[in-house]
Amino acid sequence: MGWALLRRRGLFFPPRPALPARGAGSVGCLVSYCAIPFKAPLGSASSPLGSLLSPATVLAFILRRILQSLAVMAVVAFIAFGLFNFTGDPVAFMVGQDATVEEKARLRTELGLDQPSIVQFARFVGNAAQGEFGISLRQGRSVATLLAWLMEI
């Protein structure tokens, strides 16, 4: 592998200035700081990066990133669910002030707002994973159809 390719991959470390000789067999620079050209392909056992690019290491890296991504998505889903629930009563926005108590109770049951929060959160995550984001408070239509309509424009 040439010096230019090493530099592009960030593997080139300029040699340190030569150390004063301390006797027979002393080296002019420390090996960890010297750029030593090598011909072995990356990932092979004889390559200096062979242990870093082994299939087990790469698989562990990928699995770790997937788990980190799932954790981030769970936290974002929890924050979004909390914001949606604590901004106000969606039933009051959807039916207006003239609605009867029965109409509000019926809509609350249709939307599943009469169930415990953990059930609502599980349904929220399941629907979001399927691309169903509920009903728009302003438009009264499915958010998925509104998004599809906006994507066509």
C-alpha angles and dihedrals in degrees: 000000000000129000093249092056091047090052092049092051092049093245097116116101114180113239118260119242113278115274119228113267114260098185142306116340098017117148125230095226140016112265094227090061100040124093104233114186115227133189101202115108117253113268096027121122093248093051118099087231094045095106091047094053100041115133092247092054093047092047091049090050092051093047091048091052092048091051091048090050092051091050092051092048091050092052092047091048091050092050092047091048090050093049092048092050099044100046093080144288109311091199091062090052094047103046102030131220098298095062119116124240090252092054091050092048091049092051091045089054092046091052092045093239091134091068127088118280094248091056090047090050093049090050090046092054093043093050092045090052088055093048095252109130100175131244124325113244093214101039100032089220133108113284090220092059091046090052091048090050091050092048091056093057 
